[in-house]
Amino acid sequence: MSQAVSSNVVTDRDQNNMDNSQMDADGGMSETAGEPTTRTPALDQTMSSTRVPVDGKTSTEVTITPGMKLEVKLEDLFADEESDEEFPSSHNQDIMASSPPEASLSPVRVEVPSKFSDSDVMNQFYKRLFPWRYLFQWLNHSPTPTTDFGHREFAFTLQNDAYLRYQSFPTSDLLRKDVLRLMPSRFEIGPVYTTNPRDRKTLRKSSAFKPLAKELCFDIDLTDYDDIRTCCDKANICIKCWQFITMSIKVIDVALRDDFGFKHILWVYSGRRGAHAWVCDKKARQMDDQKRRAIAGYLEVVKGGAQGGKKVNVKRPLHPHVARSLEILKTHFQSDILQDQDPWETDAKYERLLELLPDRTLNDALRKKWSSSPGRASTAKWADIDALAKSGTSKNLDSKALLEAKQDILLEYTYPRLDIEVSKHLNHLLKSPFVVHPGTGRVCVPINPKKLREFDPLDVPTVTELLTDIDEWLPPAEDKSEGKPVADWEKTRLKPYIEHFRLFVATLMKDESDVKGKREREDAMEF
Amino acid sequence: MIRQEFSRADPKRRTALDPKKRQFAPATFQNVEYKHRLNFYVTPPTADITLEQFEQWAIDRLRVLAEIEACSFRNKNLTETAAHMKPLLDKYLPLTSSTSNSAATQIERQKDHYSHFILRLAFASTEDLRRRFSRAETTLFRIRFQDNDSRERQKFVEGLNLDLEIVSDEERREYAEELRAAGGGFPKRIEEESYYKVDWEKVPELIEHRRVFLKGGKAYVPGREQLSMVIAEFTNKLDKALETTSRALPRLDEDDRLSPILTHLSQNFTTPDANYSSSSTSLPGADISARNIDTLSSSFPLCMQNLHRSLRRDAHLKHFGRLQYSLFLKGIGLNLEECLVFWRGAFNKITDDTFNKEYRYNVRHVYGDVGGDSNRRGNGYSPFSCQKILTEHPPGPGEAHGCPYRHFSIDNLTALLQQVGVKDHEVLKGVKEDKEKQKFHLACNRVFEYAHKQEIKKVRDDGTWGAAQLETIVHPNEYFKRSYLLKNLGKNPTDGGGDVKMED
């Protein structure tokens, strides 16, 4: 069945291209006039099925960009002055439209607050809030379209749960257009291939189609912590167990920066119960599977399945990376684990702790003490270990072994648990930043590693809240109507996140263009 | 600004370097003189050899490589492999050291050199062959490198021009503590060891196991880990060369003397698990169906019994567990329809809808019913061998796949064994020792022999099963097949196990 869909899509897209070229001949469509009307659900239906001209907007940019060699300043690209159809503003519409947009929008959000992937809500989100341009610049590494973007695989999960792989787009506008047409509940980003992924079947040799580059990715998911978190389980999270993610980000981020020398690391909330990292340095993108595996192995400390017994077995002396991580995690262990999680509260639970301690006599003494005072807090239990060890209960206690066991326990309860398969393979797909998690409705926003403490996943805006934000937005008091229009995302709580992303992308592009610029200048000197 | 031109040729002389013109220039062959015992195989051979030599040398080397691969399938470590290979190497591919000064050295080295390049041609054709060839060649190189005396090794490494930056004394002292910690507490005094600073990408193996200090993308590699760098370089060069060779191969087929030999060679380099066909595992008269799996599971190896138990307990298995178990079931002859029935029944906590949406496709993919062209043509994946289960994808939190002998702690392993009925103290002790020595397949075979003690004795005494049919098991499906046949010896008198053939 999925095959039928995918072939269908290909033909649709071809038509799309034709539509697009016709549109160019017509000189493009005026977007602003069409905008308010498309918000009524009825018109949306027709649009998604027949692709009426509204789709052809911003095609002007398509015709200019390929092959052109412009001196583009980064500042210009990010300037908000230009009338930017990617971030349409209802500010303009207030002037143009006869009726205030709030009126037409409100039914959309009030009637269906439960189903976040509802196509009307998604349509509004993709059309008005999703940062297409920055996503494009992020993947393209240059203002003008290159194969970095054009040969990149996108995979859509449609509303009916069909999964479309090997989608690719020459420009961000075409991607946006197709997303608006198919209205996927989410989409994922894969590697850059040797050729356009859509042409993979036309190649004479199938081996000529292979992945070339992709960001190095990490995936941390709270379900992997189910055996040690006590506050929630499965898909549920709270701010207490989110601390597992917080400490993971700290440990991984510093290792990637200091040890491997990577600079461009984007952390993204996965929308429900985890976080993703995208390491975007050129060097990281071009790594083969063996190197990815090496990094994954370097960062993996907690190993073993359900039956593996002790999960942490690190060599002594501790490798600098492990020693540093231990140092970072110590404070978290006291507050976030011992106090908040209280992992060894009951009899059955502290047996798990005793299993990990090396000395039998000491364990017996501890067991006796703890069973006589049920409900003793984990903080106290943890302190008891040292107290009893010092009191000399066990004659031939190996204090070094005990210390090492305690370090291992600390790591087992705090060290990042990575879903390592995601990091090991070049051709793994990962959900794009800024898409909406279909279950929670929350947007997968970037996490600023410098403001890690402030990030609360339950505070992340949902797509319906964002649409309300736009409606409730009021222009600032000193209203300058002729001034720059305010993009829709700037009116919402998405603003700080998109701004963080924009800055991230800008630094990344600057780094890439420095290298490229140098080479071009050198070539120019040749004549 | 004046442009500096270091490597650029003088524009006027560029024509001389034009490869199109160079093609017709007379080839300047040089007879290679082999200074070192080891060879990085950078320069291809150019002298003439006879067709007989061509074939004989290649076959000799193939014997060696195949045996190296077999060692890795039996999970031997490097020292054991080296010990096992010594007589074979002496027989088929001897390489005497430079100090011996015998007349044979040059001939031996020539044979080594030429046979490598012949096999390179034979094994460049497919991705799978390239990978296996590169792995076996790397192991061979490693064995020989370690076998070298240190002076010769040093000379060889110097000849490679590996471009290593030596860490200055100051820096060495500054990071003394980190360097020592990364080196497992060695050296005691930092002055005793010299360090090289290289891009971490050059020593992925050392990075993966956290054996070096890493800072700002540079790995500080101690002198004693030089081997790792040399090996990485060797593999790297070989992999690249194999890629190039594979692209050049199509232009070779005008020579109808060589192609048949090469095809023949590559066909002989096949692995047991790659060869695992369902026809060779079919068990006549056995009822292999979804409802019978519970009964059959008593004949499963421990890894599969563990998966089966986890599945029955949780009514769920994670991805790699499903993969490993589905493939095994496919291998014992459970067809796709029955397999779907089995999984549907086992996942009894979810709705039909969820099952169809999230799991059905996966099972069908494994059987080659859906998926890309190559997947369907190849009838899906082949069942995992012990080698694969032992080395790939170790189980993470909440996962039940893998090999219990390897991935369980000894206490949990003993408990599991007792649950499945292995209570004999001697056997459990033996398993523990095997596990400590990392002889996981021995532990598994030990349990097998214990569980089928009487039957094995019977077939031995009767002489119905030869030694070949009772050799070490290295595949879970082989375990099941043998176990099933032994347990049903009486019931199927016509072919009572006589047609059990090990496909090696």
Chai-1 contact restraints between the chains, C-beta under 6 A:
chainA,res_idxA,chainB,res_idxB,connection_type,confidence,min_distance_angstrom,max_distance_angstrom,comment,restraint_id
A,D224,B,P397,contact,1.0,0.0,6.0,A-B,restraint_1
A,D259,B,L214,contact,1.0,0.0,6.0,A-B,restraint_2
A,F260,B,G217,contact,1.0,0.0,6.0,A-B,restraint_3
A,G261,B,G216,contact,1.0,0.0,6.0,A-B,restraint_4
A,G261,B,G217,contact,1.0,0.0,6.0,A-B,restraint_5
A,Q290,B,P204,contact,1.0,0.0,6.0,A-B,restraint_6
A,K291,B,E201,contact,1.0,0.0,6.0,A-B,restraint_7
A,K291,B,P204,contact,1.0,0.0,6.0,A-B,restraint_8
A,A294,B,P204,contact,1.0,0.0,6.0,A-B,restraint_9
A,A294,B,I207,contact,1.0,0.0,6.0,A-B,restraint_10
A,A294,B,E208,contact,1.0,0.0,6.0,A-B,restraint_11
A,G297,B,E208,contact,1.0,0.0,6.0,A-B,restraint_12
A,Y298,B,I207,contact,1.0,0.0,6.0,A-B,restraint_13
A,Y298,B,R210,contact,1.0,0.0,6.0,A-B,restraint_14
A,G305,B,P395,contact,1.0,0.0,6.0,A-B,restraint_15
A,G305,B,E399,contact,1.0,0.0,6.0,A-B,restraint_16
A,A306,B,G398,contact,1.0,0.0,6.0,A-B,restraint_17
A,Q307,B,F408,contact,1.0,0.0,6.0,A-B,restraint_18
A,Q307,B,N412,contact,1.0,0.0,6.0,A-B,restraint_19
A,G308,B,H407,contact,1.0,0.0,6.0,A-B,restraint_20
A,G308,B,S409,contact,1.0,0.0,6.0,A-B,restraint_21
A,G309,B,S409,contact,1.0,0.0,6.0,A-B,restraint_22
A,G309,B,N412,contact,1.0,0.0,6.0,A-B,restraint_23
A,K315,B,G184,contact,1.0,0.0,6.0,A-B,restraint_24
A,P317,B,A181,contact,1.0,0.0,6.0,A-B,restraint_25
A,P317,B,G185,contact,1.0,0.0,6.0,A-B,restraint_26
A,H319,B,A182,contact,1.0,0.0,6.0,A-B,restraint_27
A,H319,B,R210,contact,1.0,0.0,6.0,A-B,restraint_28
A,P320,B,E178,contact,1.0,0.0,6.0,A-B,restraint_29
A,P320,B,A181,contact,1.0,0.0,6.0,A-B,restraint_30
A,P320,B,F213,contact,1.0,0.0,6.0,A-B,restraint_31
A,M525,B,R3,contact,1.0,0.0,6.0,A-B,restraint_32
